Structure formats: C-alpha cells, structure tokens
C-alpha cells in the first residue's frame, strides 16, 4: 500500500537551510539509516523560501540529476515536507522515487509496528498521507474519455480510489476507537485502584527503553537507532516505600513529528496525556540537548500533556565523565531532575528514591483559585482530589479548598494556590 524502500537502497539526501527554519542534517542521516537505506551523498544548499515547483532551484535540480547518475542512486530523501505536486514534479524530473521527511518517518513506523493496534495506527497515518498524493505514479488514474461510445460510467478511477480510501480510513478509525475504549477502561481501573501511572517520554534514542528495562526487568527491544520501539509497553513496578506504580514506555518524539502520526497515535500518546507523572528522559551527552528538550515539550503541548508533572531524567552520564549520579531539587526540596546512566545502572537507585518521594501517600490541603477558563482543571480535581469547599463569584472564578495526594500536585502547576496549615 505504501512504497517502502528495501534494505540497501542507495539514497541521496537533500538538506536545505531555509530562513523559516530547518531540520537537523544528522537526524536525517539517522532516519535514512533507520529506514534501511544506504546514504551515498548529501546535497546541501540554502534558500530564502522553497521553489513552488521543485522545492529546490533549477541549479540544485541539475546538481541532483548529476549526483543520482554518478552514484546510481535509487531514491532521493528530502529533509523537508514536500507538497504532492512538488513530489510529483521532482520524480518526473529526476526519474527516481522521491520521499519527503514525513513519508520517511511513516516508512520507519511501518517497519517498527508489531501489535495489531500499532499496525492500524500506521496504516491510518499512511492513508491520510497518501490521500493527498493519489495521482503520483498511478498510471490508471486517467480522466474520463469523451466521444461516442467512450463516455465513462459516471465515476473516474481517481474518484473511485478516493472513495475507497475514505471508506478504509473510516473503518480503521472505528477499530481504533474500540481499542481506545479498551485502553481507557484499563486506565480507569488503575485509577480506581489508586495505582499511579508513570509514562516515559523523550526524544527518540534518548534511552527510554533501556531505562524501562532497568526499572521493570522487562526485555523490550533496544537498539541505537531512531524509533527502535514503537508500540507502548506497560509494566508494574514497586518502589522502595512499597508503592506500586505502572510504567509506560511510549514512542520517541522527534522534531516536527508529522501531524498524521500525532493524530493516528492519539490512543497510544494518551498514556502520556493521562499519566500522573512524566519521566522526561534526556540524552545528557547530546550536543543539542536543550533543543530536544524543547521539541519534546512542544509535542507534549500538542497532545495536551504539558500540564502533567515532569521529572527530568538526564541519562547517559557515563558518556560525560565528570558527572556523578545525583538528584536536583527545587526550592521546596521536591525532586525535579535525576542524573543517571540506564546503561550502567549508576543512579537508578536515586530515581527509585525520587519516585518514592513523589508518590508518598501524604495528603496536603490547598486553597486553589481557578479562572473561568480553567474548567478542565476543575474536572480533573473532581477525579483526583477531595473538594472540601467551593465558592464561585459572579464572574465565574472559583475558589476551592481541596485535600489532594502529594503525587497529584502536578495538576496545580498552572493554578494559583495557597497552603493551608
């Protein structure tokens, strides 16, 4: 259904610096290798804005033709999203397949999906991506013929394909809704049993799966490649204070994660958006560490998980040399960051300690002041806190007195509060 490069295909990579922003070239190389291609040459350049017809200019197009011929390349991978017409024009001019950044990520996801749900999610994302590119490479999609005896049956092949594509998308969405309901039921049972849910999030290849295996004793696949694991895995984990939590390993994030994937993987990403705590795993050795942190936080905002309490995990300190395992705390003494190495196990006991502190069963009282537009937080407080008193003024602002577990204090991160002795 979706053309996927076979292992070993020779690929030419195209990376342009644009004034409106750019992706990372090293990341493109990693994506290309993860997809199973053999990058043989990188074409770079800069433009103020993309060419509307070919994305690249005429000179760069001629350079691409020469590189493809010289290196006998089979495919050209762009580190940018291309419009359907740009893909079509480039393929016609270059004589090889052209795949943009979004298509490349979708291809990797197609290779990684293992579960029934994961495969459905990938197919949905691919179909949504393909729906705008139906004309490309389809020789039978011709307009209706005219003339006596040659008039069409009333529907062109293109219209038929679009209709069938739309029906398949609706069918997959219905199946995913059922899966989503099952996941929601599982989360509801854990909440009723007061089992805290912790999701590992982070930039792809930051070491989430390695840390997950270390904490839970699981044996999920780990590899030094982007999106090594795709399907979410849940495991129980017991903390030193005997508190039981559920850990969820989620798909890794990346710069500008395609909207098709964010939409298709909504039920999977919901494990993060409905967690009690997010373990934000960060590659402490990465040169662009701060940028990847911002990218992850942006995706969390997109899936409405940005208000959930985070504990930052600065992983791979064994590669830094001079950094020892430690816990960083805020002004009130609460853990906000743990420095460790999931590979060697250094500092993992400190993470257990931090989690035990966060999920202590100590209840605290707070006076909260909610604005009229914070009804979503009011609904969450109804589910997670004991509301002792509530006053609403004429403008719709709300003053609450609540009793809440310390583990749920992250819900109040964006709320004006006052401590009650």
Buried (B, 14 or more C-beta within 10 A) or exposed (E): EBEBBEEEBBBBBBBBEBEEEBBBBEBBBBBBBBBBBBBBBBBEBEBEEBBEBBBBBEEBBEBBBEBBEEBEBBBBBBBBBBBBBBBBBBBEBBEBBBBBBBBBBBBBBBBBBEBEBBBBBBBBBBBBBBBEBBEBEEEEBEEBEEEEEEEEEEEBBBBEBBEEBEEBBEEBBEBBEEBBEEBEEBBEEBBEEEBBBBBBBBBBBBBBBBBBBBBBEBEBEBEEBBBBBBBBBBBEBEBEEEBBBBBBBBBBBBBBBBBBBBBBBBBBBBBBBBBBBBBBBBBBBBEBBEEBBEBBBBBBEBBBBBBBBBBBBBBBBBEEEEBEBBBEEEEEEBBEBBBBBBBEEBBBEBBBBBBBBBBBEEBEBBBBEBBEEBEEBBEBBEEBBEBEEBEEEEEEBBBBBBEBBBBBBBBBEEBEBEEEE
